[in-house]
Amino acid sequence: MRAAVNLARRGLGQTAPNPSVGCVIVKNGQVVGRGVTSAGGRPHAEVQALAMAGGLARGATAYVTLEPCSFTGKSGPCTKALTQAGIARVVIGCTDPTPRVNGDGITQLRAQGIEIVENILREECEELLAGYALTIAEGRPLITLKLASSLDGKIATSKGESQWITGEPARRAAHALRGRHDAVLVGVGTVLADDPELTCRIEGFRTAPLVRIVIDSHLRTSLLSQLVRGAAKHPLWILHRNGADKLRIKALESAGVKLIELPAAAAGVDLAAGLKALAKNGLTRVLAEGGGTIAAGLLRAGLVDRLAWFHAPCVIGADGWPAAQGFGVGTLAQMPRFLPLAQQRLGADILSEFKKA
């Protein structure tokens, strides 16, 4: 199961709208097949592992991070594929939260005389599934807020200088974070200030394109920006408020940009509505890299599920730009709270990861 979990981790960020699932088939103590959900969600991990195992699958054990699907969608049910291949035992990490599965896959396999073992490395398997599960439970993707700051929580000097607070190892880790998400999100302020590409620049890290998302209420993103000029190769989506200039809309759409109109809000656009729109468009895991305004908006709305904070061993001072702008915390009880997940040293910098409490 540990090997299946590691396989599934490789697929994070590339299988939406499906979850990334790992499958390992073992017979007589030897691995005879392995698979991970393909980019775009098809074929499933079990199908690939069975294809590799061939006739050796008969009488073998399949270790799968997620309960096998039991319905016919774009492909046949994995329960049927496992049964027809003669698998004798299926070890499952966690149950599928999809209403049309949710235990039915296990029931079908048992009905065929296949031995089932459940909840092996369950917490790790559910963490792999977190984005997919949120689209089912709340109709929105999982949001990881990534911040890179000085020790005192500043992301730029008083004059706006920010490149680079962290060192090369931390920046490479940040690109790996992008690679494990379906999309990266920033505010228009970041686009206007930095003209970023927002791509995963680690050779061979991912095969599926990374969606770039900009929250831009009034469509101020320049047609000459790197984001727009690269839209044909790397998908660019812009979330904007209703009533935007029609000529601007036409020009951006002609450049290959996907525009998503949202209700207006006091801070620009309705973030909660925006995230629901992203889920409807097939996204399950989004990395938010915007500045202090985006960070504050997401934290204020309780929409930050994971926090990845890179700290550089330096101090900028109170006149620097904060990692999160003020968002109305008047008492300690109002603070968003997080639970520690992991911490690692990256050169001189520290990456601390948290999950919503």
Stockholm file with secondary structure:
# STOCKHOLM 1.0

chainA/1-357         MRAAVNLARRGLGQTAPNPSVGCVIVKNGQVVGRGVTSAGGRPHAEVQALAMAGGLARGATAYVTLEPCSFTGKSGPCTKALTQAGIARVVIGCTDPTPRVNGDGITQLRAQGIEIVENILREECEELLAGYALTIAEGRPLITLKLASSLDGKIATSKGESQWITGEPARRAAHALRGRHDAVLVGVGTVLADDPELTCRIEGFRTAPLVRIVIDSHLRTSLLSQLVRGAAKHPLWILHRNGADKLRIKALESAGVKLIELPAAAAGVDLAAGLKALAKNGLTRVLAEGGGTIAAGLLRAGLVDRLAWFHAPCVIGADGWPAAQGFGVGTLAQMPRFLPLAQQRLGADILSEFKKA
#=GR chainA/1-357 SS CHHHHHHHHHHTTTSTTSCCCEEEEEETTEEEEEEECCGGGCSCHHHHHHHHHGGGGTTCEEEEEECCCCSCSSSCCHHHHHHHTTCCEEEEEECCCCTTTTTHHHHHHHHTTCEEECCTTHHHHHHHTHHHHHHHHTSSCEEEEEEEECTTSEEECTTCCCTTSSCHHHHHHHHHHHHTSSEEEEEHHHHHHHCCCCCCCSTTSCSSCCEEEEECTTCCCCTTSHHHHTTTTSCEEEEEETTCCHHHHHHHHHTTCEEEEECEETTEECHHHHHHHHHHTTCCEEEECCCHHHHHHHHHTTCCCEEEEEECSCCCCTTSEESSCCCCCCSGGGSCCEEEEEEEEETTEEEEEEEEC
#=GC SS_cons         CHHHHHHHHHHTTTSTTSCCCEEEEEETTEEEEEEECCGGGCSCHHHHHHHHHGGGGTTCEEEEEECCCCSCSSSCCHHHHHHHTTCCEEEEEECCCCTTTTTHHHHHHHHTTCEEECCTTHHHHHHHTHHHHHHHHTSSCEEEEEEEECTTSEEECTTCCCTTSSCHHHHHHHHHHHHTSSEEEEEHHHHHHHCCCCCCCSTTSCSSCCEEEEECTTCCCCTTSHHHHTTTTSCEEEEEETTCCHHHHHHHHHTTCEEEEECEETTEECHHHHHHHHHHTTCCEEEECCCHHHHHHHHHTTCCCEEEEEECSCCCCTTSEESSCCCCCCSGGGSCCEEEEEEEEETTEEEEEEEEC
//
